[in-house]
Amino acid sequence: MAKEISLLFPGQGSQFTGMLTQDLISSYKDIIDEASDILEIDFISLINDENDTKLNQTSYTQPALLLTSYLFFLKYKSLTNIKPTIMAGHSLGEYSALVASDSINFYDALKIVRQRGLLMEAAPKGLMAAIMGIDSNILDEICIQENVDNNVVACANLNSPLQTVIAGSDISVQNVCKLAKEAGAKRTIILNVSVASHCKLMDESSLLFAKYLNDININLPSSKVIQNYSANVTEDTVIIKQNLINQLTNSVKWVDTMNFIASTNSIVIECGPGKVLQGLAKSNGISDILSLTNENFDSKLKELLWIK
């Protein structure tokens, strides 16, 4: 074996109807049923029925994606006994990473992200927009200039050197999109999301979330977990919890997270539905990356690990 393994867990926006595959349902039906009973949500219908319109509502998206990513993690464990050295999750995906690393009990995490989603939905409404082709430092300066007269806008997801998502009040996000284009951005896209997260619109929700999270038991992770707020690893459970609270109102430092993982020279595996993070990893210069949804995942992993 030549390399270690890092696991990445996707966040909100990665969900899609049908992501709970038949093999996951067949293998882990008892877990799906228990999760459905705990939250009183029919997850199979929510995720796989195209007539169910709630999947893209934040308070439903978050537990649905956590469940699906956790089942993909169980599938990973069934395919290999190689314990990941490092884990990271994009925004919501951080909770999947903490579950997979034995830091938070899965069923506790289900309730946490359900409450997180409800609190996010109760926050003041706003917009999020993806901006491509401009340095995040320039974009950050534009956001700072726009943050006057009670306007709210910030860099929410630092996804890659030339892809940043901003979040904030409607007019402020629209203004920053315009100014970014004038400053050289190649493209701006208003995202179809139900909440504007990782900015000050979440201030009150984060305070309420802190009170809720206070009663949740968090253990020291069994693998290193890179947190979004710090783009670093901590061995202090108090800091882990505080970073989860801070994450709601601050940027997801994904570029720094990818740099951290790249420095380990590990094989990176996206553990969840789709290949969103696989694409982002490659745009951050990471080439050895797989998704559990890749065809012939087993053989490709063995090839990367130099296992014959």
Backbone hydrogen bonds in HBPLUS format (Angstrom, degrees):
<---DONOR---> <-ACCEPTOR-->    atom                        ^
c    i                          cat <-CA-CA->   ^        H-A-AA   ^      H-
h    n   atom  resd res      DA  || num        DHA   H-A  angle D-A-AA Bond
n    s   type  num  typ     dist DA aas  dist angle  dist       angle   num
A0267-ILE N   A0004-GLU O   2.79 MM 263  6.18 162.6  1.82 164.5 160.3     1
A0085-THR N   A0005-ILE O   2.82 MM  80  5.82 150.4  1.90 158.1 166.4     2
A0006-SER N   A0267-ILE O   2.78 MM 261  6.07 161.3  1.82 160.9 163.0     3
A0269-ILE N   A0006-SER O   2.86 MM 263  6.25 154.6  1.93 159.4 167.9     4
A0007-LEU N   A0086-ILE O   2.94 MM  79  6.46 152.9  2.01 150.9 155.9     5
A0088-ALA N   A0007-LEU O   2.98 MM  81  6.46 143.5  2.12 156.7 167.7     6
A0008-LEU N   A0269-ILE O   2.84 MM 261  6.08 159.0  1.89 153.8 155.3     7
A0271-CYS N   A0008-LEU O   2.67 MM 263  5.72 175.4  1.67 169.1 170.3     8
A0009-PHE N   A0088-ALA O   2.90 MM  79  6.34 145.5  2.02 142.0 152.5     9
A0090-HIS N   A0009-PHE O   2.94 MM  81  6.36 155.0  2.00 172.1 179.1    10
A0014-SER N   A0011-GLY O   3.12 MM   3  6.08 148.8  2.22 144.9 150.7    11
A0019-MET N   A0016-PHE O   3.16 MM   3  5.73 145.6  2.29 144.3 140.2    12
A0018-GLY N   A0047-ILE O   2.85 MM  29  5.95 158.4  1.90 135.0 141.5    13
A0024-LEU N   A0021-THR O   3.06 MM   3  5.33 123.8  2.39 101.8 115.7    14
A0025-ILE N   A0021-THR O   3.02 MM   4  6.39 158.8  2.07 153.2 159.7    15
A0026-SER N   A0022-GLN O   2.88 MM   4  6.04 162.7  1.91 150.2 154.9    16
A0027-SER N   A0023-ASP O   3.02 MM   4  6.01 154.0  2.09 137.8 144.7    17
A0028-TYR N   A0024-LEU O   2.91 MM   4  5.81 152.5  1.98 148.4 154.8    18
A0031-ILE N   A0028-TYR O   3.12 MM   3  5.45 123.3  2.46 104.8 117.9    19
A0032-ILE N   A0028-TYR O   3.11 MM   4  6.44 162.8  2.14 155.6 160.7    20
A0033-ASP N   A0029-LYS O   2.87 MM   4  6.05 160.5  1.91 150.8 156.2    21
A0034-GLU N   A0030-ASP O   3.01 MM   4  6.17 157.3  2.06 141.7 147.7    22
A0035-ALA N   A0031-ILE O   2.91 MM   4  6.10 161.6  1.95 151.0 156.2    23
A0036-SER N   A0032-ILE O   2.92 MM   4  6.10 153.5  1.99 146.2 153.8    24
A0037-ASP N   A0033-ASP O   2.93 MM   4  6.20 150.9  2.01 145.6 153.4    25
A0038-ILE N   A0034-GLU O   2.94 MM   4  6.17 159.8  1.98 151.9 156.8    26
A0039-LEU N   A0035-ALA O   3.21 MM   4  6.39 166.8  2.22 151.8 153.8    27
A0040-GLU N   A0036-SER O   2.76 MM   4  5.31 116.3  2.17 133.8 149.2    28
A0041-ILE N   A0036-SER O   3.04 MM   5  4.80 140.2  2.21 128.4 137.9    29
A0046-LEU N   A0042-ASP O   2.85 MM   4  6.03 167.0  1.86 156.9 161.4    30
A0047-ILE N   A0043-PHE O   2.91 MM   4  5.84 165.3  1.93 147.5 150.8    31
A0048-ASN N   A0044-ILE O   2.96 MM   4  5.74 156.2  2.01 141.1 148.6    32
A0049-ASP N   A0045-SER O   2.98 MM   4  4.99 149.1  2.08 133.8 136.5    33
A0052-ASP N   A0049-ASP O   2.92 MM   3  5.43 163.2  1.95 117.5 123.2    34
A0057-GLN N   A0054-LYS O   2.92 MM   3  5.25 166.3  1.94 119.5 122.6    35
A0060-TYR N   A0057-GLN O   2.78 MM   3  5.47 151.7  1.85 128.1 137.3    36
A0061-THR N   A0057-GLN O   2.75 MM   4  5.74 163.3  1.77 150.5 155.4    37
A0062-GLN N   A0058-THR O   3.11 MM   4  6.00 173.5  2.11 151.2 151.5    38
A0064-ALA N   A0060-TYR O   3.15 MM   4  6.16 157.4  2.20 150.5 157.5    39
A0065-LEU N   A0061-THR O   2.83 MM   4  5.96 160.1  1.87 158.4 162.8    40
A0066-LEU N   A0062-GLN O   2.99 MM   4  6.09 159.1  2.03 148.5 154.9    41
A0067-LEU N   A0063-PRO O   2.93 MM   4  5.99 164.9  1.96 145.7 149.7    42
A0068-THR N   A0064-ALA O   3.05 MM   4  6.23 166.2  2.07 144.4 148.4    43
A0069-SER N   A0065-LEU O   2.88 MM   4  5.97 166.3  1.90 150.8 154.8    44
A0070-TYR N   A0066-LEU O   2.92 MM   4  6.03 155.3  1.98 147.9 155.2    45
A0071-LEU N   A0067-LEU O   3.00 MM   4  6.28 154.5  2.06 151.0 157.6    46
A0072-PHE N   A0068-THR O   3.00 MM   4  6.33 149.1  2.10 144.6 153.4    47
A0073-PHE N   A0069-SER O   2.92 MM   4  6.23 144.1  2.05 141.6 151.9    48
A0074-LEU N   A0070-TYR O   2.95 MM   4  6.34 151.7  2.03 147.0 154.3    49
A0075-LYS N   A0071-LEU O   2.92 MM   4  6.19 148.1  2.02 141.7 150.9    50
A0076-TYR N   A0072-PHE O   2.84 MM   4  6.16 150.9  1.92 143.5 151.6    51
A0077-LYS N   A0073-PHE O   2.97 MM   4  6.34 158.1  2.01 150.8 155.6    52
A0078-SER N   A0074-LEU O   3.03 MM   4  6.29 136.3  2.22 137.5 149.3    53
A0078-SER N   A0075-LYS O   3.04 MM   3  5.01 125.8  2.35  93.9 108.7    54
A0079-LEU N   A0075-LYS O   3.14 MM   4  6.42 125.6  2.45 141.3 155.1    55
A0079-LEU N   A0076-TYR O   3.01 MM   3  5.22 143.1  2.15 103.1 114.2    56
A0080-THR N   A0076-TYR O   3.15 MM   4  6.41 139.4  2.32 152.5 163.1    57
A0224-LYS N   A0085-THR O   3.16 MM 139  6.30 147.6  2.27 156.9 149.4    58
A0087-MET N   A0224-LYS O   2.74 MM 137  6.12 147.7  1.84 160.8 171.5    59
A0226-ILE N   A0087-MET O   2.92 MM 139  6.40 156.8  1.98 165.9 169.8    60
A0093-GLY N   A0090-HIS O   2.95 MM   3  4.73 155.8  2.01 123.3 115.3    61
A0094-GLU N   A0091-SER O   2.93 MM   3  5.68 165.7  1.95 124.1 128.6    62
A0095-TYR N   A0092-LEU O   2.98 MM   3  5.87 151.6  2.06 127.2 132.2    63
A0096-SER N   A0093-GLY O   3.08 MM   3  5.03 118.5  2.47  93.8 108.8    64
A0097-ALA N   A0093-GLY O   3.03 MM   4  6.39 152.9  2.10 148.9 156.2    65
A0098-LEU N   A0094-GLU O   2.99 MM   4  6.27 150.7  2.08 142.3 150.0    66
A0099-VAL N   A0095-TYR O   2.95 MM   4  6.17 147.6  2.05 144.5 153.2    67
A0100-ALA N   A0096-SER O   2.90 MM   4  6.10 166.9  1.91 151.5 155.1    68
A0101-SER N   A0097-ALA O   3.00 MM   4  6.11 134.5  2.21 137.9 149.5    69
A0103-SER N   A0098-LEU O   2.78 MM   5  5.03 145.9  1.90 170.2 168.4    70
A0104-ILE N   A0098-LEU O   3.23 MM   6  5.71 149.8  2.32 116.7 118.2    71
A0102-ASP N   A0099-VAL O   3.00 MM   3  5.19 159.6  2.05 114.4 115.8    72
A0222-SER N   A0101-SER O   2.71 MM 121  5.07 171.5  1.72 147.7 150.6    73
A0219-ASN N   A0103-SER O   2.75 MM 116  4.40 172.1  1.76 137.8 139.1    74
A0108-ASP N   A0105-ASN O   3.11 MM   3  5.20 121.0  2.48  99.9 115.0    75
A0109-ALA N   A0105-ASN O   2.85 MM   4  6.11 158.4  1.90 157.2 164.2    76
A0110-LEU N   A0106-PHE O   2.94 MM   4  6.29 147.2  2.05 148.0 156.9    77
A0111-LYS N   A0107-TYR O   3.44 MM   4  6.65 159.2  2.48 137.5 140.8    78
A0112-ILE N   A0108-ASP O   2.91 MM   4  6.21 151.2  1.99 148.3 157.7    79
A0113-VAL N   A0109-ALA O   2.92 MM   4  6.13 171.2  1.92 160.6 159.8    80
A0114-ARG N   A0110-LEU O   3.08 MM   4  6.19 147.0  2.19 141.5 151.0    81
A0115-GLN N   A0111-LYS O   3.05 MM   4  6.20 162.4  2.08 145.1 149.3    82
A0116-ARG N   A0112-ILE O   2.78 MM   4  6.03 157.5  1.83 149.8 157.6    83
A0117-GLY N   A0113-VAL O   2.89 MM   4  5.92 157.0  1.94 138.3 143.8    84
A0118-LEU N   A0114-ARG O   3.04 MM   4  6.33 156.2  2.10 146.0 152.2    85
A0119-LEU N   A0115-GLN O   2.95 MM   4  6.19 162.4  1.98 154.8 159.0    86
A0120-MET N   A0116-ARG O   2.94 MM   4  6.14 151.7  2.02 147.0 155.3    87
A0121-GLU N   A0117-GLY O   2.95 MM   4  6.17 151.7  2.04 146.4 153.8    88
A0122-ALA N   A0118-LEU O   3.16 MM   4  6.40 134.3  2.38 137.0 148.6    89
A0122-ALA N   A0119-LEU O   3.20 MM   3  5.08 129.7  2.47  90.9 104.1    90
A0123-ALA N   A0120-MET O   3.21 MM   3  5.29 156.4  2.27 102.1 109.2    91
A0127-LEU N   A0168-GLY O   2.83 MM  41  5.72 157.8  1.87 166.9 173.6    92
A0168-GLY N   A0127-LEU O   3.06 MM  41  5.72 148.9  2.16 159.8 165.1    93
A0191-LEU N   A0128-MET O   2.82 MM  63  5.55 166.5  1.83 144.8 149.1    94
A0129-ALA N   A0166-ILE O   2.97 MM  37  5.36 152.9  2.05 140.4 147.4    95
A0166-ILE N   A0129-ALA O   2.80 MM  37  5.36 158.8  1.84 157.7 159.8    96
A0130-ALA N   A0189-ILE O   2.79 MM  59  5.13 150.0  1.87 152.7 152.9    97
A0189-ILE N   A0130-ALA O   2.83 MM  59  5.13 154.9  1.89 149.3 156.8    98
A0131-ILE N   A0164-THR O   2.76 MM  33  5.41 164.2  1.79 161.0 166.5    99
A0164-THR N   A0131-ILE O   3.08 MM  33  5.41 167.9  2.09 152.5 154.7   100
A0132-MET N   A0187-ARG O   2.87 MM  55  5.21 169.7  1.88 156.7 160.2   101
A0186-LYS N   A0132-MET O   2.83 MM  54  5.72 135.0  2.03 138.9 151.7   102
A0187-ARG N   A0132-MET O   3.38 MM  55  5.21 158.5  2.43 134.0 133.0   103
A0133-GLY N   A0162-LEU O   2.84 MM  29  4.82 153.6  1.91 140.4 141.6   104
A0138-ILE N   A0135-ASP O   3.12 MM   3  5.47 123.6  2.46 105.3 118.1   105
A0139-LEU N   A0135-ASP O   3.11 MM   4  6.45 160.2  2.15 150.2 156.3   106
A0140-ASP N   A0136-SER O   2.78 MM   4  5.93 148.1  1.89 142.2 151.0   107
A0141-GLU N   A0137-ASN O   3.14 MM   4  6.38 151.8  2.23 140.3 146.5   108
A0142-ILE N   A0138-ILE O   3.10 MM   4  6.45 152.3  2.17 146.4 153.9   109
A0143-CYS N   A0139-LEU O   2.97 MM   4  6.29 156.1  2.03 149.0 155.2   110
A0144-ILE N   A0140-ASP O   2.97 MM   4  6.25 155.7  2.03 148.2 154.6   111
A0145-GLN N   A0141-GLU O   3.06 MM   4  6.32 157.9  2.11 147.9 153.1   112
A0146-GLU N   A0142-ILE O   3.09 MM   4  6.33 140.0  2.26 141.1 152.0   113
A0146-GLU N   A0143-CYS O   3.10 MM   3  5.05 124.5  2.42  93.4 108.0   114
A0147-ASN N   A0143-CYS O   3.02 MM   4  6.21 125.0  2.34 142.5 156.8   115
A0147-ASN N   A0144-ILE O   3.21 MM   3  5.16 141.6  2.36  96.2 107.0   116
A0148-VAL N   A0146-GLU O   2.85 MM   2  5.69 137.1  2.03 106.8  93.6   117
A0151-ASN N   A0148-VAL O   2.96 MM   3  5.36 154.2  2.03 112.4 120.8   118
A0169-SER N   A0152-VAL O   2.78 MM  17  5.44 145.0  1.90 143.0 152.2   119
A0154-ALA N   A0167-ALA O   2.89 MM  13  5.59 144.1  2.02 151.1 162.8   120
A0167-ALA N   A0154-ALA O   2.91 MM  13  5.59 151.9  1.99 155.2 164.5   121
A0156-ALA N   A0165-VAL O   2.65 MM   9  5.50 143.6  1.77 143.7 156.3   122
A0252-VAL N   A0156-ALA O   2.70 MM  96  6.12 157.0  1.75 149.7 154.2   123
A0157-ASN N   A0165-VAL O   3.06 MM   8  4.88 160.2  2.10 132.3 137.0   124
A0165-VAL N   A0157-ASN O   2.91 MM   8  4.88 161.9  1.94 139.5 145.6   125
A0158-LEU N   A0252-VAL O   2.93 MM  94  5.96 164.3  1.95 157.5 162.3   126
A0255-VAL N   A0158-LEU O   2.95 MM  97  6.02 131.9  2.19 160.2 167.4   127
A0159-ASN N   A0163-GLN O   3.14 MM   4  5.63 121.4  2.50 145.4 161.2   128
A0160-SER N   A0163-GLN O   3.12 MM   3  4.98 154.0  2.19 143.7 143.8   129
A0163-GLN N   A0160-SER O   3.09 MM   3  4.98 179.1  2.09 112.7 112.7   130
A0173-VAL N   A0169-SER O   2.99 MM   4  6.17 164.2  2.01 167.4 172.0   131
A0174-GLN N   A0170-ASP O   3.06 MM   4  6.30 164.2  2.08 154.4 159.1   132
A0175-ASN N   A0171-ILE O   2.88 MM   4  6.06 151.3  1.97 143.5 151.6   133
A0176-VAL N   A0172-SER O   2.93 MM   4  6.15 160.7  1.97 150.0 154.7   134
A0177-CYS N   A0173-VAL O   2.97 MM   4  6.18 155.1  2.03 147.6 154.6   135
A0178-LYS N   A0174-GLN O   3.13 MM   4  6.38 155.8  2.19 142.8 148.6   136
A0179-LEU N   A0175-ASN O   2.89 MM   4  6.19 165.1  1.91 154.8 158.7   137
A0180-ALA N   A0176-VAL O   2.75 MM   4  5.81 151.5  1.83 147.4 155.4   138
A0181-LYS N   A0177-CYS O   3.09 MM   4  6.29 154.3  2.16 143.6 149.5   139
A0182-GLU N   A0178-LYS O   3.12 MM   4  6.44 154.8  2.18 145.5 152.5   140
A0183-ALA N   A0179-LEU O   2.94 MM   4  6.18 132.6  2.17 136.5 149.6   141
A0185-ALA N   A0180-ALA O   2.86 MM   5  5.39 167.4  1.88 144.5 140.6   142
A0184-GLY N   A0181-LYS O   3.14 MM   3  5.19 160.7  2.18 102.4 108.0   143
A0198-HIS N   A0248-LEU O   2.91 MM  50  4.82 127.0  2.19 142.5 142.9   144
A0202-MET N   A0199-CYS O   3.04 MM   3  6.01 168.0  2.05 126.1 129.9   145
A0203-ASP N   A0200-LYS O   3.08 MM   3  5.14 164.9  2.10 113.4 113.2   146
A0206-SER N   A0202-MET O   2.82 MM   4  5.93 151.5  1.90 157.0 164.5   147
A0207-LEU N   A0203-ASP O   3.21 MM   4  6.56 147.5  2.32 145.9 154.0   148
A0208-LEU N   A0204-GLU O   3.13 MM   4  6.46 159.8  2.17 152.3 157.1   149
A0209-PHE N   A0205-SER O   2.82 MM   4  5.98 151.1  1.90 145.6 154.8   150
A0210-ALA N   A0206-SER O   2.90 MM   4  6.03 146.4  2.02 139.3 147.5   151
A0211-LYS N   A0207-LEU O   3.33 MM   4  6.66 150.7  2.42 140.4 146.5   152
A0212-TYR N   A0208-LEU O   3.18 MM   4  6.52 153.8  2.25 143.6 150.6   153
A0213-LEU N   A0209-PHE O   2.80 MM   4  6.02 164.3  1.83 156.9 161.2   154
A0214-ASN N   A0210-ALA O   3.05 MM   4  6.05 131.8  2.29 138.3 149.3   155
A0215-ASP N   A0212-TYR O   3.41 MM   3  6.21 157.7  2.47 117.3 120.5   156
A0216-ILE N   A0213-LEU O   3.02 MM   3  5.22 165.5  2.04 113.6 117.9   157
A0227-GLN N   A0232-ASN O   3.04 MM   5  5.80 164.1  2.06 152.1 148.2   158
A0231-ALA N   A0227-GLN O   2.71 MM   4  5.24 141.0  1.85 150.4 161.9   159
A0253-LYS N   A0228-ASN O   3.37 MM  25  5.47 167.9  2.38 129.0 132.3   160
A0239-ILE N   A0236-ASP O   3.09 MM   3  5.37 120.1  2.46 103.1 116.8   161
A0240-ILE N   A0236-ASP O   2.99 MM   4  6.35 156.0  2.05 150.8 158.5   162
A0241-LYS N   A0237-THR O   3.09 MM   4  6.24 162.7  2.12 143.6 146.7   163
A0242-GLN N   A0238-VAL O   3.02 MM   4  6.27 158.8  2.06 144.1 150.3   164
A0243-ASN N   A0239-ILE O   2.79 MM   4  5.94 155.4  1.85 153.8 160.0   165
A0244-LEU N   A0240-ILE O   3.15 MM   4  6.45 143.8  2.29 142.5 151.5   166
A0245-ILE N   A0241-LYS O   3.23 MM   4  6.61 147.7  2.34 143.9 152.1   167
A0246-ASN N   A0242-GLN O   2.87 MM   4  6.16 166.0  1.89 153.6 157.5   168
A0247-GLN N   A0243-ASN O   2.91 MM   4  5.94 138.7  2.08 137.9 148.3   169
A0248-LEU N   A0245-ILE O   3.26 MM   3  5.94 146.9  2.38 115.4 121.5   170
A0249-THR N   A0246-ASN O   3.15 MM   3  5.79 142.8  2.29 116.4 124.7   171
A0250-ASN N   A0247-GLN O   3.43 MM   3  5.16 157.2  2.49  97.1 103.5   172
A0254-TRP N   A0252-VAL O   2.97 MM   2  5.66 134.3  2.19 104.1  91.0   173
A0257-THR N   A0253-LYS O   3.06 MM   4  6.27 147.0  2.17 138.6 148.7   174
A0258-MET N   A0254-TRP O   2.84 MM   4  6.06 157.9  1.88 150.4 155.2   175
A0259-ASN N   A0255-VAL O   2.93 MM   4  6.22 150.7  2.02 146.7 155.4   176
A0260-PHE N   A0256-ASP O   2.95 MM   4  6.18 151.5  2.03 143.5 150.8   177
A0261-ILE N   A0257-THR O   3.02 MM   4  6.35 162.4  2.05 150.5 154.4   178
A0262-ALA N   A0258-MET O   2.80 MM   4  5.95 158.8  1.84 148.0 154.6   179
A0263-SER N   A0259-ASN O   3.07 MM   4  6.20 144.1  2.20 140.7 148.9   180
A0264-THR N   A0261-ILE O   3.01 MM   3  5.36 151.3  2.09 108.7 117.5   181
A0265-ASN N   A0262-ALA O   3.14 MM   3  5.40 156.4  2.20 107.5 114.6   182
A0268-VAL N   A0288-ASP O   2.94 MM  20  6.20 179.4  1.94 158.8 159.0   183
A0290-LEU N   A0268-VAL O   2.80 MM  22  6.33 150.8  1.89 153.6 162.5   184
A0270-GLU N   A0290-LEU O   2.75 MM  20  6.22 161.4  1.79 152.0 156.3   185
A0292-LEU N   A0270-GLU O   3.21 MM  22  6.40 159.5  2.26 170.3 166.2   186
A0279-GLY N   A0275-LYS O   3.20 MM   4  6.49 154.9  2.27 148.5 152.7   187
A0280-LEU N   A0276-VAL O   3.18 MM   4  6.55 156.5  2.24 144.2 150.8   188
A0281-ALA N   A0277-LEU O   2.82 MM   4  5.92 155.2  1.89 144.9 151.5   189
A0282-LYS N   A0278-GLN O   3.17 MM   4  6.40 159.5  2.21 145.1 149.7   190
A0283-SER N   A0279-GLY O   3.09 MM   4  6.37 149.6  2.18 143.1 151.7   191
A0284-ASN N   A0280-LEU O   3.06 MM   4  6.32 117.2  2.47 135.4 151.0   192
A0284-ASN N   A0281-ALA O   2.99 MM   3  5.03 143.8  2.13  97.8 109.1   193
A0286-ILE N   A0281-ALA O   2.95 MM   5  5.31 164.8  1.98 143.6 140.0   194
A0285-GLY N   A0282-LYS O   3.03 MM   3  5.05 158.8  2.08 107.6 109.0   195
A0289-ILE N   A0287-SER O   2.93 MM   2  5.71 125.4  2.23 111.4  95.2   196
A0294-ASN N   A0291-SER O   2.84 MM   3  5.26 165.8  1.86 115.8 120.2   197
A0300-LYS N   A0296-ASN O   3.07 MM   4  6.28 162.5  2.10 158.4 163.9   198
A0301-LEU N   A0297-PHE O   2.88 MM   4  6.04 158.6  1.92 157.4 163.0   199
A0302-LYS N   A0298-ASP O   3.01 MM   4  6.26 163.3  2.04 151.7 156.3   200
A0303-GLU N   A0299-SER O   2.97 MM   4  6.13 150.8  2.06 141.8 149.8   201
A0304-LEU N   A0300-LYS O   3.06 MM   4  6.32 156.1  2.12 145.2 150.7   202
A0305-LEU N   A0301-LEU O   2.90 MM   4  6.14 145.5  2.02 147.5 158.0   203
A0306-TRP N   A0302-LYS O   2.94 MM   4  5.91 107.3  2.49 134.7 150.8   204
A0307-ILE N   A0302-LYS O   2.76 MM   5  4.84 165.6  1.78 150.4 150.5   205
A0306-TRP N   A0303-GLU O   3.21 MM   3  5.03 153.7  2.28  96.0 103.8   206
